[in-house]
Amino acid sequence: MAKRTEDELRDVLDEAAQEIARMYDNPRSWQSWLVYLLERLEKQAVDNSAHMEAFKEMLAALQDELRNRLKTGGW
């Protein structure tokens, strides 16, 4: 992915996260949006076995990041 595209995607995701946080101030409701995003990403990966494998690796890496966040308090 090109640097410019990554920056644009980061901006879009940042705006979406800010809007969700404004509309739903309870973090418990954010979980449903995270699950929704992961479901949509998985649907994109299903058609290509290489993408599906990368998706599973991404989920494992995300799990590691969440575990580290809980243990250390930082990203």
Gaussian input, Z-matrix of N, CA and C with variables (Angstrom, degrees):
# hf/3-21g

backbone

0 1
 N
 C     1     B1
 C     2     B2     1     A1
 N     3     B3     2     A2     1     D1
 C     4     B4     3     A3     2     D2
 C     5     B5     4     A4     3     D3
 N     6     B6     5     A5     4     D4
 C     7     B7     6     A6     5     D5
 C     8     B8     7     A7     6     D6
 N     9     B9     8     A8     7     D7
 C    10    B10     9     A9     8     D8
 C    11    B11    10    A10     9     D9
 N    12    B12    11    A11    10    D10
 C    13    B13    12    A12    11    D11
 C    14    B14    13    A13    12    D12
 N    15    B15    14    A14    13    D13
 C    16    B16    15    A15    14    D14
 C    17    B17    16    A16    15    D15
 N    18    B18    17    A17    16    D16
 C    19    B19    18    A18    17    D17
 C    20    B20    19    A19    18    D18
 N    21    B21    20    A20    19    D19
 C    22    B22    21    A21    20    D20
 C    23    B23    22    A22    21    D21
 N    24    B24    23    A23    22    D22
 C    25    B25    24    A24    23    D23
 C    26    B26    25    A25    24    D24
 N    27    B27    26    A26    25    D25
 C    28    B28    27    A27    26    D26
 C    29    B29    28    A28    27    D27
 N    30    B30    29    A29    28    D28
 C    31    B31    30    A30    29    D29
 C    32    B32    31    A31    30    D30
 N    33    B33    32    A32    31    D31
 C    34    B34    33    A33    32    D32
 C    35    B35    34    A34    33    D33
 N    36    B36    35    A35    34    D34
 C    37    B37    36    A36    35    D35
 C    38    B38    37    A37    36    D36
 N    39    B39    38    A38    37    D37
 C    40    B40    39    A39    38    D38
 C    41    B41    40    A40    39    D39
 N    42    B42    41    A41    40    D40
 C    43    B43    42    A42    41    D41
 C    44    B44    43    A43    42    D42
 N    45    B45    44    A44    43    D43
 C    46    B46    45    A45    44    D44
 C    47    B47    46    A46    45    D45
 N    48    B48    47    A47    46    D46
 C    49    B49    48    A48    47    D47
 C    50    B50    49    A49    48    D48
 N    51    B51    50    A50    49    D49
 C    52    B52    51    A51    50    D50
 C    53    B53    52    A52    51    D51
 N    54    B54    53    A53    52    D52
 C    55    B55    54    A54    53    D53
 C    56    B56    55    A55    54    D54
 N    57    B57    56    A56    55    D55
 C    58    B58    57    A57    56    D56
 C    59    B59    58    A58    57    D57
 N    60    B60    59    A59    58    D58
 C    61    B61    60    A60    59    D59
 C    62    B62    61    A61    60    D60
 N    63    B63    62    A62    61    D61
 C    64    B64    63    A63    62    D62
 C    65    B65    64    A64    63    D63
 N    66    B66    65    A65    64    D64
 C    67    B67    66    A66    65    D65
 C    68    B68    67    A67    66    D66
 N    69    B69    68    A68    67    D67
 C    70    B70    69    A69    68    D68
 C    71    B71    70    A70    69    D69
 N    72    B72    71    A71    70    D70
 C    73    B73    72    A72    71    D71
 C    74    B74    73    A73    72    D72
 N    75    B75    74    A74    73    D73
 C    76    B76    75    A75    74    D74
 C    77    B77    76    A76    75    D75
 N    78    B78    77    A77    76    D76
 C    79    B79    78    A78    77    D77
 C    80    B80    79    A79    78    D78
 N    81    B81    80    A80    79    D79
 C    82    B82    81    A81    80    D80
 C    83    B83    82    A82    81    D81
 N    84    B84    83    A83    82    D82
 C    85    B85    84    A84    83    D83
 C    86    B86    85    A85    84    D84
 N    87    B87    86    A86    85    D85
 C    88    B88    87    A87    86    D86
 C    89    B89    88    A88    87    D87
 N    90    B90    89    A89    88    D88
 C    91    B91    90    A90    89    D89
 C    92    B92    91    A91    90    D90
 N    93    B93    92    A92    91    D91
 C    94    B94    93    A93    92    D92
 C    95    B95    94    A94    93    D93
 N    96    B96    95    A95    94    D94
 C    97    B97    96    A96    95    D95
 C    98    B98    97    A97    96    D96
 N    99    B99    98    A98    97    D97
 C   100   B100    99    A99    98    D98
 C   101   B101   100   A100    99    D99
 N   102   B102   101   A101   100   D100
 C   103   B103   102   A102   101   D101
 C   104   B104   103   A103   102   D102
 N   105   B105   104   A104   103   D103
 C   106   B106   105   A105   104   D104
 C   107   B107   106   A106   105   D105
 N   108   B108   107   A107   106   D106
 C   109   B109   108   A108   107   D107
 C   110   B110   109   A109   108   D108
 N   111   B111   110   A110   109   D109
 C   112   B112   111   A111   110   D110
 C   113   B113   112   A112   111   D111
 N   114   B114   113   A113   112   D112
 C   115   B115   114   A114   113   D113
 C   116   B116   115   A115   114   D114
 N   117   B117   116   A116   115   D115
 C   118   B118   117   A117   116   D116
 C   119   B119   118   A118   117   D117
 N   120   B120   119   A119   118   D118
 C   121   B121   120   A120   119   D119
 C   122   B122   121   A121   120   D120
 N   123   B123   122   A122   121   D121
 C   124   B124   123   A123   122   D122
 C   125   B125   124   A124   123   D123
 N   126   B126   125   A125   124   D124
 C   127   B127   126   A126   125   D125
 C   128   B128   127   A127   126   D126
 N   129   B129   128   A128   127   D127
 C   130   B130   129   A129   128   D128
 C   131   B131   130   A130   129   D129
 N   132   B132   131   A131   130   D130
 C   133   B133   132   A132   131   D131
 C   134   B134   133   A133   132   D132
 N   135   B135   134   A134   133   D133
 C   136   B136   135   A135   134   D134
 C   137   B137   136   A136   135   D135
 N   138   B138   137   A137   136   D136
 C   139   B139   138   A138   137   D137
 C   140   B140   139   A139   138   D138
 N   141   B141   140   A140   139   D139
 C   142   B142   141   A141   140   D140
 C   143   B143   142   A142   141   D141
 N   144   B144   143   A143   142   D142
 C   145   B145   144   A144   143   D143
 C   146   B146   145   A145   144   D144
 N   147   B147   146   A146   145   D145
 C   148   B148   147   A147   146   D146
 C   149   B149   148   A148   147   D147
 N   150   B150   149   A149   148   D148
 C   151   B151   150   A150   149   D149
 C   152   B152   151   A151   150   D150
 N   153   B153   152   A152   151   D151
 C   154   B154   153   A153   152   D152
 C   155   B155   154   A154   153   D153
 N   156   B156   155   A155   154   D154
 C   157   B157   156   A156   155   D155
 C   158   B158   157   A157   156   D156
 N   159   B159   158   A158   157   D157
 C   160   B160   159   A159   158   D158
 C   161   B161   160   A160   159   D159
 N   162   B162   161   A161   160   D160
 C   163   B163   162   A162   161   D161
 C   164   B164   163   A163   162   D162
 N   165   B165   164   A164   163   D163
 C   166   B166   165   A165   164   D164
 C   167   B167   166   A166   165   D165
 N   168   B168   167   A167   166   D166
 C   169   B169   168   A168   167   D167
 C   170   B170   169   A169   168   D168
 N   171   B171   170   A170   169   D169
 C   172   B172   171   A171   170   D170
 C   173   B173   172   A172   171   D171
 N   174   B174   173   A173   172   D172
 C   175   B175   174   A174   173   D173
 C   176   B176   175   A175   174   D174
 N   177   B177   176   A176   175   D175
 C   178   B178   177   A177   176   D176
 C   179   B179   178   A178   177   D177
 N   180   B180   179   A179   178   D178
 C   181   B181   180   A180   179   D179
 C   182   B182   181   A181   180   D180
 N   183   B183   182   A182   181   D181
 C   184   B184   183   A183   182   D182
 C   185   B185   184   A184   183   D183
 N   186   B186   185   A185   184   D184
 C   187   B187   186   A186   185   D185
 C   188   B188   187   A187   186   D186
 N   189   B189   188   A188   187   D187
 C   190   B190   189   A189   188   D188
 C   191   B191   190   A190   189   D189
 N   192   B192   191   A191   190   D190
 C   193   B193   192   A192   191   D191
 C   194   B194   193   A193   192   D192
 N   195   B195   194   A194   193   D193
 C   196   B196   195   A195   194   D194
 C   197   B197   196   A196   195   D195
 N   198   B198   197   A197   196   D196
 C   199   B199   198   A198   197   D197
 C   200   B200   199   A199   198   D198
 N   201   B201   200   A200   199   D199
 C   202   B202   201   A201   200   D200
 C   203   B203   202   A202   201   D201
 N   204   B204   203   A203   202   D202
 C   205   B205   204   A204   203   D203
 C   206   B206   205   A205   204   D204
 N   207   B207   206   A206   205   D205
 C   208   B208   207   A207   206   D206
 C   209   B209   208   A208   207   D207
 N   210   B210   209   A209   208   D208
 C   211   B211   210   A210   209   D209
 C   212   B212   211   A211   210   D210
 N   213   B213   212   A212   211   D211
 C   214   B214   213   A213   212   D212
 C   215   B215   214   A214   213   D213
 N   216   B216   215   A215   214   D214
 C   217   B217   216   A216   215   D215
 C   218   B218   217   A217   216   D216
 N   219   B219   218   A218   217   D217
 C   220   B220   219   A219   218   D218
 C   221   B221   220   A220   219   D219
 N   222   B222   221   A221   220   D220
 C   223   B223   222   A222   221   D221
 C   224   B224   223   A223   222   D222

   B1=1.4462
   B2=1.5311
   B3=1.3064
   B4=1.4545
   B5=1.5237
   B6=1.3248
   B7=1.4663
   B8=1.5255
   B9=1.3147
   B10=1.4660
   B11=1.5286
   B12=1.3066
   B13=1.4560
   B14=1.5218
   B15=1.3278
   B16=1.4602
   B17=1.5220
   B18=1.3262
   B19=1.4648
   B20=1.5189
   B21=1.3205
   B22=1.4608
   B23=1.5240
   B24=1.3302
   B25=1.4590
   B26=1.5257
   B27=1.3220
   B28=1.4710
   B29=1.5199
   B30=1.3373
   B31=1.4689
   B32=1.5278
   B33=1.3316
   B34=1.4632
   B35=1.5248
   B36=1.3281
   B37=1.4639
   B38=1.5223
   B39=1.3187
   B40=1.4611
   B41=1.5287
   B42=1.3170
   B43=1.4668
   B44=1.5299
   B45=1.3307
   B46=1.4668
   B47=1.5279
   B48=1.3286
   B49=1.4689
   B50=1.5249
   B51=1.3279
   B52=1.4598
   B53=1.5221
   B54=1.3208
   B55=1.4599
   B56=1.5335
   B57=1.3301
   B58=1.4695
   B59=1.5202
   B60=1.3190
   B61=1.4692
   B62=1.5286
   B63=1.3359
   B64=1.4757
   B65=1.5260
   B66=1.3176
   B67=1.4637
   B68=1.5239
   B69=1.3208
   B70=1.4666
   B71=1.5223
   B72=1.3264
   B73=1.4557
   B74=1.5241
   B75=1.3208
   B76=1.4617
   B77=1.5327
   B78=1.3314
   B79=1.4701
   B80=1.5298
   B81=1.3402
   B82=1.4722
   B83=1.5290
   B84=1.3170
   B85=1.4656
   B86=1.5272
   B87=1.3108
   B88=1.4728
   B89=1.5166
   B90=1.3360
   B91=1.4565
   B92=1.5222
   B93=1.3190
   B94=1.4647
   B95=1.5224
   B96=1.3234
   B97=1.4621
   B98=1.5212
   B99=1.3233
   B100=1.4643
   B101=1.5267
   B102=1.3223
   B103=1.4590
   B104=1.5279
   B105=1.3128
   B106=1.4712
   B107=1.5281
   B108=1.3231
   B109=1.4646
   B110=1.5287
   B111=1.3197
   B112=1.4639
   B113=1.5274
   B114=1.3186
   B115=1.4637
   B116=1.5212
   B117=1.3205
   B118=1.4707
   B119=1.5273
   B120=1.3208
   B121=1.4604
   B122=1.5270
   B123=1.3317
   B124=1.4609
   B125=1.5304
   B126=1.3179
   B127=1.4634
   B128=1.5190
   B129=1.3251
   B130=1.4628
   B131=1.5295
   B132=1.3341
   B133=1.4584
   B134=1.5272
   B135=1.3259
   B136=1.4626
   B137=1.5251
   B138=1.2959
   B139=1.4665
   B140=1.5252
   B141=1.3162
   B142=1.4533
   B143=1.5309
   B144=1.3228
   B145=1.4649
   B146=1.5241
   B147=1.3201
   B148=1.4659
   B149=1.5169
   B150=1.3177
   B151=1.4676
   B152=1.5245
   B153=1.3374
   B154=1.4656
   B155=1.5220
   B156=1.3244
   B157=1.4589
   B158=1.5294
   B159=1.3291
   B160=1.4632
   B161=1.5307
   B162=1.3242
   B163=1.4623
   B164=1.5302
   B165=1.3319
   B166=1.4590
   B167=1.5303
   B168=1.3271
   B169=1.4657
   B170=1.5221
   B171=1.3281
   B172=1.4589
   B173=1.5172
   B174=1.3335
   B175=1.4625
   B176=1.5264
   B177=1.3315
   B178=1.4630
   B179=1.5273
   B180=1.3326
   B181=1.4604
   B182=1.5250
   B183=1.3114
   B184=1.4652
   B185=1.5236
   B186=1.3222
   B187=1.4568
   B188=1.5328
   B189=1.3238
   B190=1.4659
   B191=1.5275
   B192=1.3349
   B193=1.4602
   B194=1.5284
   B195=1.3305
   B196=1.4693
   B197=1.5291
   B198=1.3177
   B199=1.4613
   B200=1.5357
   B201=1.3350
   B202=1.4726
   B203=1.5076
   B204=1.3229
   B205=1.4611
   B206=1.5239
   B207=1.3185
   B208=1.4637
   B209=1.5217
   B210=1.3359
   B211=1.4616
   B212=1.5296
   B213=1.3352
   B214=1.4628
   B215=1.5171
   B216=1.3332
   B217=1.4585
   B218=1.5095
   B219=1.3252
   B220=1.4655
   B221=1.5101
   B222=1.2968
   B223=1.4503
   B224=1.4963
   A1=107.80
   A2=117.01
   A3=121.74
   A4=110.87
   A5=116.02
   A6=121.24
   A7=111.14
   A8=116.34
   A9=119.57
   A10=110.45
   A11=117.21
   A12=121.34
   A13=110.82
   A14=117.97
   A15=121.05
   A16=110.58
   A17=116.85
   A18=120.15
   A19=111.17
   A20=116.87
   A21=120.89
   A22=110.76
   A23=117.04
   A24=120.83
   A25=110.53
   A26=117.10
   A27=121.04
   A28=110.38
   A29=116.99
   A30=120.89
   A31=111.36
   A32=116.55
   A33=120.64
   A34=110.12
   A35=116.75
   A36=120.25
   A37=111.47
   A38=116.78
   A39=120.10
   A40=110.75
   A41=116.33
   A42=120.12
   A43=110.77
   A44=116.92
   A45=120.15
   A46=110.47
   A47=117.12
   A48=120.49
   A49=110.91
   A50=116.90
   A51=119.99
   A52=110.97
   A53=116.96
   A54=120.74
   A55=111.21
   A56=116.62
   A57=119.99
   A58=109.55
   A59=117.59
   A60=121.17
   A61=111.28
   A62=117.15
   A63=120.33
   A64=111.05
   A65=116.19
   A66=120.13
   A67=112.19
   A68=116.24
   A69=121.57
   A70=107.50
   A71=116.74
   A72=119.04
   A73=114.12
   A74=117.84
   A75=121.14
   A76=109.32
   A77=117.64
   A78=120.03
   A79=114.36
   A80=118.24
   A81=119.31
   A82=111.06
   A83=117.96
   A84=119.83
   A85=111.63
   A86=117.03
   A87=119.83
   A88=111.09
   A89=116.47
   A90=120.46
   A91=110.94
   A92=117.14
   A93=119.41
   A94=110.78
   A95=117.58
   A96=120.31
   A97=111.97
   A98=116.23
   A99=119.75
   A100=110.78
   A101=116.15
   A102=120.90
   A103=109.57
   A104=117.42
   A105=121.63
   A106=110.52
   A107=116.76
   A108=120.69
   A109=110.84
   A110=117.33
   A111=120.70
   A112=111.50
   A113=117.49
   A114=120.91
   A115=111.00
   A116=116.22
   A117=120.07
   A118=111.07
   A119=116.80
   A120=120.09
   A121=111.26
   A122=116.46
   A123=119.76
   A124=111.01
   A125=117.56
   A126=120.41
   A127=111.15
   A128=116.75
   A129=120.37
   A130=111.24
   A131=117.00
   A132=121.45
   A133=113.19
   A134=118.30
   A135=122.47
   A136=112.91
   A137=117.90
   A138=121.45
   A139=114.19
   A140=118.14
   A141=121.10
   A142=108.50
   A143=117.20
   A144=120.20
   A145=111.95
   A146=118.39
   A147=120.79
   A148=110.55
   A149=116.52
   A150=120.20
   A151=110.77
   A152=115.71
   A153=119.17
   A154=109.84
   A155=117.23
   A156=120.48
   A157=109.95
   A158=117.34
   A159=121.27
   A160=110.27
   A161=117.12
   A162=121.20
   A163=110.31
   A164=116.65
   A165=120.51
   A166=111.05
   A167=116.81
   A168=120.29
   A169=110.58
   A170=116.69
   A171=121.33
   A172=110.38
   A173=117.66
   A174=120.78
   A175=111.21
   A176=116.79
   A177=120.44
   A178=110.56
   A179=116.66
   A180=120.40
   A181=110.51
   A182=117.06
   A183=121.19
   A184=110.38
   A185=116.58
   A186=120.82
   A187=110.16
   A188=116.79
   A189=120.66
   A190=111.35
   A191=116.49
   A192=120.57
   A193=111.14
   A194=116.36
   A195=120.29
   A196=111.06
   A197=116.03
   A198=120.47
   A199=110.01
   A200=116.31
   A201=120.39
   A202=111.19
   A203=117.38
   A204=121.46
   A205=110.58
   A206=116.00
   A207=120.13
   A208=111.91
   A209=116.96
   A210=120.70
   A211=112.75
   A212=116.32
   A213=120.23
   A214=113.92
   A215=117.20
   A216=119.68
   A217=113.82
   A218=117.99
   A219=121.19
   A220=111.35
   A221=115.75
   A222=120.96
   A223=107.32
   D1=133.61
   D2=-179.56
   D3=-67.17
   D4=150.41
   D5=-178.40
   D6=-56.37
   D7=-45.37
   D8=-178.76
   D9=-60.47
   D10=-42.33
   D11=179.75
   D12=-64.95
   D13=-40.29
   D14=177.60
   D15=-62.85
   D16=-41.38
   D17=178.27
   D18=-64.60
   D19=-41.48
   D20=178.83
   D21=-64.73
   D22=-42.46
   D23=177.98
   D24=-63.56
   D25=-41.79
   D26=178.26
   D27=-60.49
   D28=-41.41
   D29=178.51
   D30=-63.79
   D31=-42.84
   D32=179.73
   D33=-63.78
   D34=-45.07
   D35=179.78
   D36=-66.12
   D37=-37.17
   D38=177.76
   D39=-63.30
   D40=-44.88
   D41=178.37
   D42=-62.84
   D43=-42.03
   D44=179.30
   D45=-63.70
   D46=-43.22
   D47=179.55
   D48=-62.77
   D49=-41.84
   D50=178.82
   D51=-63.91
   D52=-40.81
   D53=-179.73
   D54=-66.78
   D55=-42.10
   D56=177.36
   D57=-62.05
   D58=-43.85
   D59=-179.47
   D60=-63.51
   D61=-34.49
   D62=177.78
   D63=-70.30
   D64=-40.96
   D65=-175.88
   D66=-78.41
   D67=-33.68
   D68=-176.82
   D69=-127.97
   D70=99.32
   D71=-174.11
   D72=-81.16
   D73=-6.41
   D74=179.65
   D75=-96.19
   D76=120.60
   D77=-179.09
   D78=-56.35
   D79=-25.34
   D80=178.39
   D81=-59.78
   D82=-34.86
   D83=-179.90
   D84=-74.01
   D85=-20.72
   D86=178.46
   D87=-66.82
   D88=-29.29
   D89=-179.38
   D90=-56.51
   D91=-42.68
   D92=-178.57
   D93=-62.78
   D94=-34.74
   D95=178.39
   D96=-71.57
   D97=-35.45
   D98=176.35
   D99=-66.22
   D100=-43.27
   D101=178.11
   D102=-63.28
   D103=-42.84
   D104=178.34
   D105=-58.36
   D106=-46.12
   D107=179.35
   D108=-61.71
   D109=-44.52
   D110=179.01
   D111=-63.55
   D112=-38.58
   D113=176.94
   D114=-62.26
   D115=-43.40
   D116=179.71
   D117=-65.35
   D118=-40.78
   D119=178.03
   D120=-65.21
   D121=-39.32
   D122=178.47
   D123=-63.82
   D124=-40.31
   D125=177.87
   D126=-59.08
   D127=-36.35
   D128=177.85
   D129=-68.79
   D130=-31.50
   D131=-176.02
   D132=-82.88
   D133=-20.44
   D134=-172.41
   D135=-59.08
   D136=-36.87
   D137=-173.95
   D138=-72.74
   D139=-11.71
   D140=-176.20
   D141=-133.32
   D142=117.93
   D143=-174.91
   D144=-61.93
   D145=-33.66
   D146=176.99
   D147=-66.03
   D148=-40.23
   D149=177.89
   D150=-67.36
   D151=-37.68
   D152=-179.60
   D153=-65.46
   D154=-40.34
   D155=177.80
   D156=-64.04
   D157=-41.67
   D158=177.96
   D159=-64.73
   D160=-36.83
   D161=177.84
   D162=-62.68
   D163=-44.32
   D164=178.70
   D165=-64.13
   D166=-39.15
   D167=176.42
   D168=-64.11
   D169=-38.92
   D170=178.34
   D171=-63.70
   D172=-41.62
   D173=177.81
   D174=-62.20
   D175=-40.62
   D176=178.36
   D177=-65.11
   D178=-41.43
   D179=178.19
   D180=-65.89
   D181=-39.37
   D182=177.17
   D183=-63.01
   D184=-41.72
   D185=177.57
   D186=-60.21
   D187=-42.48
   D188=177.73
   D189=-62.64
   D190=-42.60
   D191=179.65
   D192=-63.34
   D193=-42.30
   D194=178.80
   D195=-64.89
   D196=-41.05
   D197=178.16
   D198=-62.09
   D199=-44.62
   D200=177.65
   D201=-63.27
   D202=-38.71
   D203=179.59
   D204=-61.55
   D205=-43.14
   D206=179.97
   D207=-67.59
   D208=-35.57
   D209=-178.53
   D210=-77.51
   D211=-40.46
   D212=-171.53
   D213=-105.36
   D214=-19.50
   D215=-177.26
   D216=80.85
   D217=6.80
   D218=179.65
   D219=-137.05
   D220=165.03
   D221=178.83
   D222=-91.57

